[in-house]
Amino acid sequence: MYLRHFGLRTAPFGITPDPAFFYTGNTRGELLDALRYAVTQGEGIIKLTGEVGSGKTMLCRMLADCLPPHVDVLYLLNPRLEPDEVLHAIAAELDLALDGCRADAVLRALHDELIARHAAGRQVVLLAEEAQAMPGATLEALRLLTNLETASHKLLQIVLFGQPELQHTLDLPQFRQLKERITHSFTVPRLPQALLNDYLACRLAAAGRTAPLVFTRAALRALARASQGIVRRINILADKALLAAYADDAQQVSARHVRLAIADSPFYRAPWHAGKLLAGALSALMLVLAAALLWQWRTSSPDRAAAMATTTAATAVTAAATAATGMAPPSSPLSQLSQLSQPSQPSQAAGHAGQPGRTSHTDDAAPAHAAAAAAASDAAAPRASTVPPAPSTLLDSKLAESRDWLAQQGPQQRVLHIASLPASDTVAAETFLQQAQQAIGLHDIHVFRLPGAAPATAAPTTLAGTPSGLRQATPAQAPANAGARLAIVYGSYADQASADAIRARLSPASPQKILLSNIESIRTEMKTVAPPKTGRGAP
């Protein structure tokens, strides 16, 4: 539409990876040279990673075009293939008719064909795109293919193109052998703002523009900020900005034109698990949940409420004593949340809170401690019994939304089980969801109400299901619905390798153990109701 207006032969900012528009700046030319050198050396596996839309496919096409004539290029375009299917796909690329043959027969035929091509002076390279989406078994099958070799040469060279998640997968212990086979690793960088004008001019010149087309400085700043250096986003926004300038009959692109383009392009925001920010956010949220559970456990009876009030009063009086004596006060119970991996000891907690002698203060301050603690203890129990529970509107809506989401998932989809608590602790669950909504949103967080055993046989519940977590009610203390629990899960992953990669990133910063589950097990558990024990067997 705007080609004649701007003096162009073809659209300059298409998102199809056309080699005619290859930009050699921002180290892309050097990356292509390095890839070509690594392939011609014929050693090991090569890996190239980059963000979505950073130009990996363009480099793949350019590599295939610039390799020497004696190199035969094979493509593996479908990353979801199983190991046997990968062997058949490679055989088809080599023009081998092996339909219906077993995997071992296909492997022998591949070996024979590769030997024959090597004897004829040919070299074979396999270019595998979207490698981050490959199942773990398929990645292992590709590693085993590199065992096909002569005394001095590899018969098959493999180049893996993938997003940064590929590196996270390779960092897992089960892929250490594959990682050791990678001899060259490259990363496609984002395009900095300083090179943005040069990139735009390169594309416009390749499309037939003879005179420079001016993007104002404000337009370049807006374009750089919105695209975040991802070339596919740059192309989409620049194309729409040209259309907006054409509609204004303008010969330069202003910031207003770029803003119109941005408003029409709601780009997908990077998932939280792509960086370390999610690990910290989830850890903070789990600490909030742990604090809420600890508070409910401490205030679930008048005795515990009194103990909690005593601790609070003692801490307050200690602060006053500290101001007079200059001595350090003790830490409050909730300040020890980082140590919640050990089970709580209610008797010790109550006893310590009621012992002013454990606090550093003068002898004159001891009567004040005792008086304040006694007054707080007398008033704590009535207040604990009269405070109504907070409404669970967010929890209820998330439970309903999670049920709908569960029905749409495949049975083998993996999820990360990040927390578990009794179904009666709705206040703690509501607090967790409110904090999560503010911190990371609730799109990837799901909550399920799971039935369990009768109260008489209910086991102590822990965060994330780990026995070393925050211990809740014992069987003797469990309420009527203690068998039911709320399971909080995060994410949805097609294979175990992807789930393990995310869990490996979250676990070091998580205060509790993160468990791996799947959709089928959740569905099964939701349908299973353990009957209560009755008669002589019940306590």
N, C-alpha and C positions, 0 to 999 in steps of 0.2 A: 504493500500500500504506500509506504513512504520511500521506496527505492529511488524513483525518479526525482523526488524532492531533494534528496541528499546526494544524488549522483552515484548511486550504487548499482552494481550488476546483480548482486544477490544479497540475501539477508546476512548481515555481519555477525549476528549474535544468536545463531541457532545452537541448540543444546546437543545436537548429534555430533559425535566426535569426528569431525572431518579433518583429515591430515593437512588439507590446504590451509587451515587456520591454526596450525600448531604454533604456539608461542614459545620461543626458546629462552626467554628471560626467566628470572626468579629460579635459577638452577635447573629448569626443565631440560634445556639443551644438554647440560652436563649429566643429568640423570639418564637421558637417552643414550649418551655415549657410554656411560658406566654399565647400563644394562646390556648393550650390545657387546661390550668387552667381556662381561661375565658370562654371557651365553656362549660366545665363541671359544672361551676357555674350556667349556664342557665339564666343569667340576661342581658337584653338589647341587643344592637347591638355592634358588634366588627368591627373595621376598621383597615386595614393594607395598607399602601401606600408605593410606591417606584418607582424609575425611570424605564423607559422601559429597560427590560433586567437585572434588579437588583436581580431577584430570587424570585419574588412573587409566581409564579406558582409552583415552587419547594416547597416552604413553604406550599402552599395549598395542594399539593399531600402528603407531609409528615404529615400534620395535619390530613388528612383523614385516613392515615394508622395507626396513633398512638392513635386515640381516643378509648375509652373503647368499649367493644362489645355491650353494650346496647344503643349506640348512632347510629342512622340512619342518614347517610349522603346523602343530596340531592345536585345536582349541577345545577347552572343556568349559562350556558355557553354562551348564546346569550344575550348581553347587550341591544340590540336594540328593544327588545320586548315591546309592549304597555302594559298597566296595565292589561287588560283582558287576553292578551296572557301569561303574567307572571303567572296568576292564573292557566291557563290550563297547563302551563309547570310544575308547582309545583305539580299539580294533577297527571300528567303523571309520575313524579318521584315517587309518592306515589302509583303507579299502580292503579289509579282510572280512569275508562273509562267514561269520561264526555264530549266527543266530541259533539258539537252542543248545549250544555247547556248554559244558560245565566250566566253572571258574578255572580249574587247574588246566583244562585243555586250552582255554583262552590265553592263559598266562604262557603256556609253552609256545603257542602260535605267535604271541607278541615277541617273545624272546627270539624265536627263529627269524621273524621279520626284521627285528632291530639288528640282529647279527648280519643279515644279508645287506641291509642298507649301510651299515658301518663298513663292510667289506667293499662296497661300491663307492666309498668315500663320502657317504652322506652323513649328516648329523640331524638328529631329531630332537625338537624342543616342544614341550607341552606348556601352553599358556592357560592357566586356570584363573578365571575371574571370580569375584565374590567369594574368595576362599574363607572368609570369616564365617560364612553360613554353612560350611561343610560339616557333616557329622564327624565326630571324632574317629570313628572306624574308617571313614573315607580318607581322612588325613593320614591315618596309619597305612592304608593301602597304597597311597601315593609314596610314602616313605619306602615301603618295601619294593616299589618299582625301581627305585634308585639302586637296588642291589643288582639289577641287570647291567652287567659291565664286562669288559674284557680285562686283560691284565693291566692295561694302561688307560682305558677310556670308559667313561660312563656311556651306556647305550641310549639313555633317555635323560634329557635335561628338563627340569621343571622350574617354571616361574610362577610364583603365587602372587596374585594381586588381591588385596583385601583392605577392609577398613581397620581402624586401630584395634577393634575387638579381636582381630586375628592374633595380634601380639599378646593380648591377655590370655588367649587360649593356649598359645605356645609356651607361656610361662608356667602352665600347670605341670605338676610333676609327671603325669602320665605321658606328656608329650616331650619329655627331655631328649629322647632319642631323635625325634624329628627336628627339634631345635638345634641339635648338634650337627645335623646334616646341612643346615643353612650356612652357606659360605659368604653370601653377600646380602645385606639388608639395606633397603633404601626407604626414605620417607618423602612424600610429596608435600612441600610446604604450602601454607596459605599465601595468598598474594598480598603483600603489604601495600598500604596506601601510596607509598612513594612510587610504586611501579604501576599503579592503576591506570594512569593516563597513557603510559607507554603500551600497556596491554590493549586498551581500547583503540589506540591508533593502529596497532598491528592488525587487529581484526577488521577495522574499517578499510585499511589499505588492501587487505586480502580480498575484501568484498568489492573493490573497484573505486574507492574514494580517493581522489587525487589531491584534494586540498584538505588541510587539517579541519576536523570537526571539533568545535570547542565545547568541552564540558567545563562549566565554570568551577571555580575552586569549591564553592559551597556545594555544588552538585557532586563533585568528587568526594567530598567529605561525607555527604549523606549516603552515597553509594557504597563507600568503604565501610561505613558503620553498619549499614543494613546487610551487606553481603558477608561480612566477617571474613573476607579474604577467600571465599569459596567461589571458584570461577564459574560454576554453573549458576549460582545466584547472580553473579555479576552479569552474565549473559542475559538472564531473564529480565533483570531490572533495566539493563541498558536498552534492550529491545523495546520494552514498554515505555521507557523515557523518550526514545526516539519517536514512538507513536504519539506521545503527548506533545512533543515539540512540533511534530508535523501538524497536529490538530490546531496548534497556535500559529502555524505558518512561520515558525521561528527557524533560524539557521544555527542556533546554538542550544545546548541543553542546559537548562537552569535547575536550581535546587527544587523549584516548584514541580517541574516535570518529574524529577526523581522521586519526590514525595508522593506524587500521584501513582507512580509505578510501585512504590513500596506499599501504599494502601491497597493496591490490587493484588499483592503477593504475600499472603500470610504464610511465611515459611515455617516449616516444622522446627520447633525448638529442640535442641540436643537433649536426649534423655539424661536423667540425673545419674544413671549408673555408668555414663560414659566418662565421668571424672570422679575425683576423690570427694567432691562436695556431698554426694549422696551418702557416702559412708559416714561422714561427720553428722549429717542431718539425721539419718536413721539412728545413729548411736545416741544423739541427744534426745530423740523422741522415745527411745527405749528406756533411757534414764528417767524421763518424765513418767512413763508408764510404771517403772519400778517404784518411783517415789509415791505415785498414787496408790499402788498396791500396798506399799509399806504403811502408808497413812491409814488406809482402810483396815489393814490387819491390826494396827495398834489401837484403833478406835472402835473395833468391833464388839467390845464389851466394856462395862464400866471400869473394871480393874485396869484394862489396858489404857483406857482414856485417862484415868487418874495418873497412870505412870507417864503417859505422854505429857500431860499438863505439868506434872512434877518436874520433868526434864526441862520443859520450856521455862518454868519459873526459876529453876536453879540456874539455868543459863543466863536469864535476865539479871538475877541478883549477882551472879559471878561477874557480869560485865560491870555492874556498879562497883563491886569490890575491886575489880581490876583498875578502874579509874582512880581509886584511892590508894592502891598498893603498887600499881605499875606492873603487876604480874599478868601473864598471858592467860586468857580464858580457854576452857576446853572446847573442842569442836562439837557442833550439834550433831544429832543422830543422822539427819539427812545429808550432812556434808560427807558422809562416808559411802555415798552411792556407788563410787567406783569399786568398792569392795563387796558388792552384793552377790558375787559369785559364791560366797559362803552362806550357808543357811542361817537365818536369824535365830537368836536365842532369846525368846521373850522374857524368861525369868531373869537372865543376866541383865537385859536391857532395863527392865523395871528396877532391878536392884541397884544398878549403877546410877540410874537417874535419881534414886532416892537417897544416895549417899553423898552428902555435901562434902565429906572429908576427902573425896576424890578430886575436888576442885581446889585449885591454888587460890587461897584467900587467907585473911587474917582470922584469928580466933574470934574477934569481935563480930565478924560478918556471919558466923555460923548460925546464931539465933535468927538473923534475917532470912537466911536460906530456909530454915525449917519452917518459919512462919509463912513465908510466901508459898512454899511448896504445899503446906497443909491447906492453905486457902484455895489454891488452884485445884488441888485434888478434890476438895468438897464440891466445887462448882463444875468440874469437868464432865462428870457422868451425866447429869441432866442435860447439858448442852449437847452432848454427843447423841443422846437419844431423841432429841426434839428436832434436829436439823433434817429436813426432808431431802431425799436423794435428788440429784440434778436430773432434769429431763433428758432423755436419750434420743432426741429427734434425729441428730446426725448419725448416731449408731443405727437406728432403725432404718433410715434411708440407705445407709451403706450396706446393711445386711440384705435388703431387697435388691439393691443394685448388684451386689456380689452374686446372688443367686442367679440373676439373669446372665451375668457374665460367665458364670460357671457352665451354664447350659450351652454356651456358644463355643467352648474350648474343646480341643481334641483330648482324648483320654490320656495321652502320653505327654502332654505339655507339662513342663516342670515349673514349680514355683518355689520360692524361698520362704520357709516358715520362720518368721522373725519373733513372734510372741504368742503366748497362750495364757489365758487367765480364766477363772471361773465365770460362768455365764451370769452369775449374780453381781459381779463387779462392773456394773454398767457405768458407774461414775468414772472409774479408771479408764475404761474403754473410750468413753466420750471425751475425756481429757486428751487421751492419746490421739484420737482422730482430729480434734480441734487443732492441736499442735501440728500434726502432720499436714493438715489442710493449709495452714499458714506457711509452713516451711517448704514442702515439696509438692503439695497438691495430693489429691486422693486417687488420681487416675490409675496408678499402678499398685495401690494398696487395696486389699480385699479382706473382708471379715466374714467368717462363717460360724454359725452356731452348731456345734457338734454335740450329739447326745453322748452319754457315758453311762457308767455303772451307777447303781443306787447309792445314796449317801452313805449307807453302812459300809460299803466296800470301796469308796472313792479314795484314790491315792492322793498324796499331796501334790499340788499343782505348782509348776515352775514356769518361769519365763522361757519361751522358746523350747519348752519341753525338756530341758536339761536337768538332771537330778541335782546339779550343783547350783542351780539358780535360786531365786528368791522363793523360799518355801511359804506356801499359803496355809489354808486351813487343814488341820489333820482330820482323819475320819470322825473323831469324836466331836470336833468343833464344826464340821461341815453343815451348811444349811441344807434345806430340803432339795434344792436343785444343784447341789455341789457337783453331781456327776457330769452335768452339762458344762461345756466350756466354749469360750470364744477363741477361735484360731485366727490370727492375723498373718496374712501372707503378702509377699511382694513379688511383682513381676510375672512374666510368662515367657518361657524359653522352650524352643523346639527340641533341643537335645541337651544331654547332661553336660557336655563340654561347655556350652554357653552358660548354663546355670552355675557350674563350678567356677567358671572364670569370674562371674559377678560375686559369687559367695567368697572367693578368695580375696577379692578387693574389699568386701565389706567386713569380713570377720576380724581382721586385726584391730579395727576401730570399734567393734561392737562389744558392749559389756556382757552380752549373753551369746550362747552358741546359736548359730543359724543353721537350721535343718533344711534338707532338700526333700521335697515331696512332689507328687504329681496329681493331676486332676482326677484320675480314676480313684486314687486312694481317698481323696476328699469326698467324692460322690459316695463311695462305699461307706465311709464312716458316717456320713449324714443320714444314710438309710438304716444304719445299724443302731439298735437300741438295746443296751444290755439290761436284762430284767433284774429287778432288785431281789436280793436274798430275803426270804421270809422264814418264819418258823424258828426251829432250834438253832439253825446255822447263823441266824442274824443276831448281832449283839443287842 
